[in-house]
């Protein structure tokens, strides 16, 4: 028992919140907006299925870095884990704090140096849920890194050095410094924070607070719940006006399936403009290719029609409204591969959707007929689209033809992909991986890559890859 004269340590100050989130939770939401789940050693949290990447951190470390180079290395080298060595370019590694006496009188400034070392700031990226879970359940960071080295073969590990910012989450000044950096670089906090609402070009307020249009804002400002600023006042950022404790909302977890993939659209899209001669040549090629395709596939029509009719009756063809150049709609023709009640069954299967965007996809789709499974496997359901190509609705190569409801999901992407005709095949169709939480991201990425780099060379490469995929399907029968 301490004596009565012993001085007890003051209780730890409760962390302020913004829109119901602590600074550490804001950090996790920031990374979630980029498709990354932060996984800390020793933290009891769910490893989500919809995250694209897992960022492995020890409990004290916070890092900020650009993902472009790490994602490229993960894509091309395909390691199970990528270790990151971050070089923090800050000139000073200290914070200045004010020391006071028992009566709260100023004594002096104290310079506190960060205790962050190379072991503390080691981080890693992985796409493997099992690796993330193994790291989370390790008894200590040192044991966790050792366990990953012992269980992951050397040829499946990679290391990369790059610039970044490193913060010590156990020290409040550094935690707040990290939050200030996030405010400056995070353009769309509403992508994962449901209560965030725009109040100006770089100002965000709580969804239940009225707009504060009579205040002058300079820089990035976040205004918490229950905070009111006097009319005519000025606020200079980057700054956070924390929640009023009496109006603090409940913490809301990240809704991973509702995250809009805005990261791939953080730069202007510049579709490549073809010359008049190039457009004419591409159209002539489309017509010639479609005529050849029809000549080769017309003998299959009566056989496929009979199989579809015997399986589920009429109709033989399925037509769906899709968008082409400048958003004009056309009937996209396919052989019917689903049961007649497919639309009703789709509503019942909505929760089982494995796609991360507006499209619908599940493995072993019960809406498919036995004939439809065969047609889909060998791409035979799409051969009537040669007629769409002849009619000028489609091209041989281009973005996947999509309905208005899917295109409206991401307007900037819509405008880019509708600058060319949709294709019978395309870059997304030959490159997609079907990884959970990644399909729509890849769709946007490959559509943009195609419209920005459209060329004869690229078209011929896509056609060749499509042929290889079809031949592989026959080989694996």
C-alpha positions in Angstrom: 0.0 0.0 0.0 1.4 3.4 -0.8 1.6 6.0 2.0 -0.9 8.8 2.1 1.8 11.2 0.9 2.6 9.2 -2.2 1.7 10.9 -5.4 -0.5 8.7 -7.6 -0.1 8.8 -11.4 -2.8 10.7 -13.1 -5.3 8.6 -15.2 -4.6 8.3 -18.9 -6.4 11.0 -20.8 -9.1 9.6 -23.0 -8.4 10.0 -26.7 -10.6 12.5 -28.6 -12.7 11.2 -31.5 -13.7 12.5 -34.9 -17.1 11.2 -36.2 -16.9 8.6 -33.4 -13.5 7.3 -34.4 -10.2 7.5 -32.4 -7.1 8.6 -34.3 -6.0 4.9 -34.5 -9.4 4.0 -36.0 -9.1 6.8 -38.5 -5.8 5.4 -39.5 -7.4 1.9 -40.1 -10.2 3.5 -42.1 -7.7 5.4 -44.2 -5.9 2.2 -45.3 -9.3 0.4 -45.8 -10.2 3.1 -48.4 -7.2 1.8 -50.3 -8.3 -1.9 -50.0 -5.8 -2.6 -47.2 -6.6 -4.1 -43.8 -4.2 -3.2 -41.0 -3.3 -6.3 -39.1 -1.5 -5.8 -35.7 0.3 -8.5 -33.8 -1.7 -9.4 -30.7 -4.9 -7.6 -31.8 -8.1 -9.5 -31.6 -9.9 -8.5 -34.8 -11.5 -10.3 -37.8 -9.4 -10.8 -40.9 -11.9 -9.7 -43.6 -12.5 -11.5 -46.9 -12.9 -8.4 -48.9 -9.5 -6.8 -48.2 -7.1 -6.8 -51.2 -4.0 -6.5 -49.1 -3.0 -6.9 -45.5 -0.5 -4.5 -43.9 1.3 -6.3 -41.0 2.3 -3.9 -38.2 3.5 -4.3 -34.6 1.2 -2.6 -32.0 3.3 0.6 -31.8 4.0 1.4 -35.4 2.0 3.5 -37.9 3.3 4.0 -41.4 2.3 6.1 -44.4 3.6 5.2 -47.9 2.6 5.1 -51.5 1.4 1.7 -52.7 2.3 2.0 -56.3 5.7 0.3 -56.2 4.8 -2.4 -53.7 1.7 -3.3 -55.6 3.7 -3.6 -58.8 6.2 -5.9 -57.2 3.4 -8.0 -55.7 1.8 -8.2 -59.1 4.9 -9.2 -61.1 7.0 -11.2 -58.7 4.0 -12.7 -56.8 5.7 -13.3 -53.4 3.6 -14.5 -50.5 5.0 -11.7 -48.4 6.7 -8.4 -49.2 8.9 -6.9 -46.5 9.1 -3.1 -46.6 12.1 -1.0 -45.5 10.8 2.5 -45.1 13.2 5.5 -45.2 11.6 8.4 -43.3 12.9 11.7 -44.8 12.0 13.9 -41.8 14.9 15.9 -40.6 14.2 15.6 -36.9 13.2 12.6 -34.9 12.0 14.4 -31.8 9.0 16.2 -30.3 9.1 19.2 -28.0 6.8 19.1 -24.9 6.2 21.6 -22.1 7.1 20.6 -18.5 5.1 22.2 -15.6 5.2 21.9 -11.8 2.4 20.7 -9.5 0.6 24.0 -9.8 0.7 23.9 -13.6 3.4 26.6 -13.9 5.8 26.5 -16.9 9.2 25.1 -16.1 10.9 24.4 -19.4 10.7 22.7 -22.8 11.8 19.1 -23.1 12.9 17.5 -26.4 11.7 13.9 -26.5 13.4 11.7 -29.1 11.5 8.9 -30.8 12.4 5.5 -29.7 11.5 4.0 -33.0 14.1 1.6 -34.3 14.4 -0.8 -37.3 12.9 -3.7 -35.4 9.9 -1.6 -34.3 9.2 -0.1 -37.7 9.4 -3.2 -39.8 6.3 -3.7 -41.9 5.1 -6.2 -44.5 2.4 -6.6 -47.1 0.6 -9.8 -48.1 -2.4 -11.0 -50.0 -2.7 -14.2 -47.9 -5.2 -14.3 -45.1 -3.5 -17.2 -43.4 -0.2 -15.3 -43.2 -2.1 -12.2 -41.8 -3.8 -14.4 -39.2 -0.4 -16.1 -38.3 1.1 -12.7 -37.7 -1.9 -11.5 -35.7 -1.7 -14.5 -33.4 2.0 -14.4 -32.7 3.0 -13.9 -29.1 5.3 -11.0 -29.9 6.5 -9.0 -32.9 9.9 -10.6 -32.8 8.4 -14.1 -32.6 6.0 -13.2 -35.4 8.7 -12.1 -37.8 10.7 -15.2 -36.9 7.7 -17.4 -37.5 7.1 -15.9 -40.9 10.7 -16.4 -41.9 10.5 -20.1 -40.9 7.2 -20.9 -42.5 7.5 -19.0 -45.8 10.1 -20.3 -48.3 12.8 -17.8 -49.2 11.8 -17.8 -52.9 8.3 -16.6 -51.8 9.6 -13.7 -49.8 10.6 -10.3 -51.2 12.0 -7.1 -49.8 11.7 -3.5 -51.0 13.1 -0.2 -49.8 11.1 3.0 -50.4 10.4 6.3 -48.8 7.6 6.7 -46.2 6.6 8.1 -42.9 6.9 6.1 -39.6 5.1 7.1 -36.4 5.1 5.7 -32.8 1.4 5.0 -32.0 2.3 4.8 -28.2 3.2 8.5 -28.1 0.2 10.9 -28.5 2.2 13.7 -30.3 3.3 11.2 -33.0 -0.2 9.8 -33.3 -1.6 13.3 -33.8 1.2 14.0 -36.3 0.2 10.9 -38.3 -3.5 12.1 -38.3 -2.4 15.5 -39.6 -0.6 13.8 -42.5 -3.7 11.7 -43.2 -5.9 14.7 -43.4 -3.6 16.3 -46.0 -3.5 13.3 -48.3 -6.9 11.7 -47.9 -9.2 13.3 -50.4 -12.2 11.2 -49.8 -12.7 10.2 -46.1 -16.4 9.4 -47.0 -15.2 6.3 -48.9 -15.0 4.4 -45.6 -16.3 6.9 -42.9 -20.1 6.9 -43.3 -20.6 10.1 -41.2 -18.2 12.2 -43.2 -19.9 14.8 -45.5 -18.3 17.4 -47.7 -18.5 21.0 -46.5 -16.3 22.5 -49.2 -13.4 21.6 -51.4 -11.2 20.4 -48.5 -13.6 20.6 -45.5 -15.5 17.6 -44.1 -18.2 17.7 -41.4 -20.4 15.2 -39.5 -23.5 14.0 -41.4 -25.8 15.2 -38.7 -24.4 18.7 -38.4 -25.7 21.5 -40.6 -23.3 23.0 -43.3 -21.2 25.8 -41.9 -21.1 28.1 -44.9 -20.6 31.3 -43.1 -17.1 30.3 -41.9 -13.9 30.9 -43.8 -11.8 27.7 -44.1 -8.2 27.6 -45.3 -6.6 24.2 -45.9 -7.9 20.7 -44.9 -10.4 20.8 -42.0 -12.4 18.0 -40.4 -15.3 19.1 -38.2 -16.5 16.6 -35.6 -20.0 15.9 -34.4 -21.7 18.6 -32.3 -19.1 21.2 -33.2 -20.4 24.7 -34.1 -18.1 27.5 -35.3 -19.1 31.1 -34.8 -20.3 32.7 -38.0 -17.6 34.8 -39.7 -14.8 33.0 -37.9 -11.8 31.6 -39.8 -10.2 28.2 -39.4 -6.8 27.3 -40.8 -5.8 23.7 -41.4 -4.7 21.0 -41.5 -6.8 20.7 -38.4 -9.3 18.5 -36.7 -12.1 19.9 -34.6 -12.9 16.9 -32.4 -16.3 15.6 -31.6 -18.1 17.3 -28.8 -18.0 14.6 -26.0 -21.7 15.2 -25.3 -22.5 14.5 -29.0 -20.0 11.8 -29.7 -21.5 9.2 -32.1 -21.1 5.5 -31.9 -18.0 4.0 -33.7 -18.9 2.5 -37.1 -16.8 -0.3 -38.5 -15.6 -0.4 -42.1 -18.2 -1.7 -44.6 -15.7 -3.4 -46.8 -18.2 -4.4 -49.5 -19.4 -0.8 -49.9 -16.0 0.7 -50.5 -15.9 2.5 -53.8 -12.7 1.8 -55.7 -11.5 5.4 -56.1 -7.8 4.8 -55.8 -7.3 3.8 -59.4 -9.0 7.1 -60.4 -6.8 9.5 -58.4 -5.4 10.9 -61.7 -7.0 12.3 -64.9 -7.8 9.7 -67.5 -6.5 10.4 -70.9 -8.1 8.1 -73.6 -5.9 7.8 -76.6 -7.5 9.5 -79.7 -7.2 7.5 -82.9 -6.8 9.2 -86.2 -9.5 9.0 -88.8 -7.5 6.5 -90.8 -7.0 4.3 -87.7 -10.7 4.4 -86.8 -11.6 3.3 -90.4 -9.0 0.6 -90.3 -10.2 -0.8 -87.0 -13.8 -0.8 -88.2 -12.8 -2.6 -91.5 -10.9 -5.2 -89.4 -14.0 -5.6 -87.2 -16.2 -6.3 -90.2 -13.8 -8.8 -91.7 -13.2 -10.6 -88.4 -17.0 -10.8 -87.7 -17.7 -12.2 -91.2 -15.0 -14.8 -90.7 -16.4 -15.6 -87.2 -19.9 -16.0 -88.5 -18.7 -18.3 -91.4 -17.0 -20.6 -88.9 -19.7 -20.6 -86.2 -23.0 -20.6 -88.1 -23.0 -24.4 -88.4 -23.1 -24.5 -84.6 -26.3 -22.4 -84.3 -28.8 -25.2 -84.9 -27.0 -27.6 -82.5 -26.8 -24.9 -79.7 -30.4 -23.9 -80.4 -31.6 -27.4 -80.1 -29.6 -28.0 -76.9 -31.0 -24.8 -75.2 -34.6 -25.6 -76.3 -34.4 -29.2 -75.0 -33.0 -28.0 -71.7 -35.4 -25.1 -70.9 -37.5 -24.3 -73.9 -37.7 -21.0 -75.6 -36.3 -18.4 -76.1 -33.0 -19.5 -77.6 -31.3 -16.1 -77.5 -31.0 -13.6 -74.6 -30.8 -9.9 -75.3 -29.7 -7.4 -72.7 -29.5 -3.6 -73.0 -25.8 -2.5 -73.0 -24.1 0.8 -73.7 -21.7 1.6 -76.6 -20.0 4.7 -77.9 -21.2 7.9 -76.1 -23.7 5.9 -73.9 -26.0 4.8 -76.7 -27.8 1.6 -75.8 -28.0 -1.5 -78.0 -29.3 -5.1 -77.5 -26.3 -7.4 -76.8 -27.1 -10.8 -78.2 -26.1 -14.1 -76.5 -27.3 -17.7 -76.5 -29.3 -18.2 -73.3 -27.3 -20.0 -70.7 -29.5 -19.5 -67.6 -32.9 -20.8 -66.5 -35.9 -18.6 -67.2 -36.3 -17.7 -63.5 -32.7 -16.4 -63.3 -33.6 -12.8 -62.3 -35.8 -14.0 -59.4 -33.1 -16.4 -58.2 -30.5 -13.6 -58.5 -32.3 -11.6 -55.8 -32.3 -14.6 -53.5 -28.5 -15.1 -54.1 -27.6 -11.4 -53.5 -25.8 -12.2 -50.2 -23.6 -14.8 -51.9 -22.3 -12.4 -54.5 -18.5 -12.8 -54.7 -17.9 -9.7 -56.9 -16.7 -6.5 -55.3 -18.5 -4.1 -57.6 -21.9 -3.7 -59.3 -21.6 -6.9 -61.3 -22.8 -10.3 -60.0 -20.6 -13.4 -59.8 -20.6 -16.6 -57.8 -18.8 -19.9 -58.4 -21.1 -22.8 -59.4 -23.9 -20.4 -60.2 -27.2 -22.3 -59.7 -28.9 -20.1 -62.3 -26.9 -21.7 -65.1 -28.3 -24.7 -67.0 -26.2 -27.7 -67.8 -26.0 -26.5 -71.4 -25.2 -23.0 -70.2 -22.3 -24.2 -68.2 -20.9 -25.9 -71.3 -21.5 -22.7 -73.4 -19.9 -20.5 -70.8 -16.8 -22.7 -70.5 -16.0 -22.5 -74.2 -17.2 -18.9 -74.7 -19.9 -20.3 -77.1 -22.7 -18.2 -75.6 -21.1 -15.0 -76.9 -20.7 -16.0 -80.6 -24.0 -14.3 -81.6 -22.2 -11.0 -80.8 -20.5 -11.2 -84.2 -23.9 -9.8 -85.4 -23.5 -6.9 -82.9 -20.0 -6.3 -84.4 -21.4 -6.2 -88.0 -24.1 -3.8 -86.9 -21.5 -1.4 -85.4 -22.6 -1.8 -81.8 -19.4 -3.6 -80.8 -15.8 -4.1 -81.8 -13.7 -7.3 -81.7 -11.5 -5.8 -78.9 -12.6 -3.3 -76.3 -14.0 -2.9 -72.8 -16.6 -5.4 -71.7 -20.1 -4.3 -72.8 -22.0 -3.2 -69.6 -25.5 -1.9 -68.8 -26.1 1.6 -67.7 -26.7 0.5 -64.1 -23.1 -0.9 -63.9 -21.5 2.0 -65.7 -23.1 4.6 -63.5 -21.3 3.1 -60.5 -18.2 5.1 -61.3 -18.8 8.1 -63.7 -15.1 8.9 -64.6 -14.6 5.2 -65.6 -17.8 5.3 -67.5 -16.8 8.2 -69.6 -13.4 6.7 -70.4 -14.7 3.2 -71.4 -17.5 4.7 -73.5 -15.0 6.6 -75.7 -14.6 3.4 -77.6 -16.9 0.5 -78.7 -17.2 -2.4 -76.2 -15.5 -5.6 -77.3 -16.2 -9.3 -77.8 -13.0 -9.7 -75.8 -10.8 -7.3 -74.0 -7.8 -6.7 -71.6 -9.9 -7.4 -68.5 -11.2 -10.6 -69.9 -7.7 -12.0 -70.5 -6.0 -10.6 -67.4 -8.5 -10.8 -64.6 -7.7 -13.0 -61.6 -11.2 -13.3 -59.9 -9.5 -12.7 -56.6 -11.9 -11.7 -53.8 -12.3 -8.0 -53.4 -10.2 -7.3 -56.5 -12.4 -8.1 -59.5 -14.0 -4.6 -59.9 -10.7 -2.9 -59.2 -9.1 -4.9 -62.0 -12.1 -4.2 -64.3 -11.6 -0.4 -63.9 -7.8 -0.7 -64.2 -7.7 -2.8 -67.4 -10.5 -0.7 -69.1 -8.5 2.5 -68.4 -5.3 0.8 -69.5 -6.9 -0.2 -72.8 -8.4 3.2 -73.7 -5.2 4.9 -72.9 -3.0 2.5 -74.9 -5.3 1.4 -77.7 -3.3 0.2 -80.7 -3.1 -2.6 -83.3 -0.4 -4.3 -81.4 -2.5 -4.4 -78.2 -5.6 -5.6 -80.0 -3.7 -8.5 -81.7 -2.1 -9.5 -78.4 -5.6 -9.6 -76.7 -7.0 -11.7 -79.6 -4.1 -14.1 -79.3 -4.5 -14.4 -75.5 -8.2 -15.0 -76.0 -7.5 -17.9 -78.4 -5.1 -19.4 -75.9 -7.8 -19.3 -73.2 -10.4 -21.0 -75.4 -7.9 -23.7 -76.4 -7.0 -24.2 -72.8 -10.6 -24.7 -72.0 -10.9 -27.5 -74.6 -7.6 -29.0 -73.4 -8.9 -29.2 -69.8 -12.2 -30.9 -70.6 
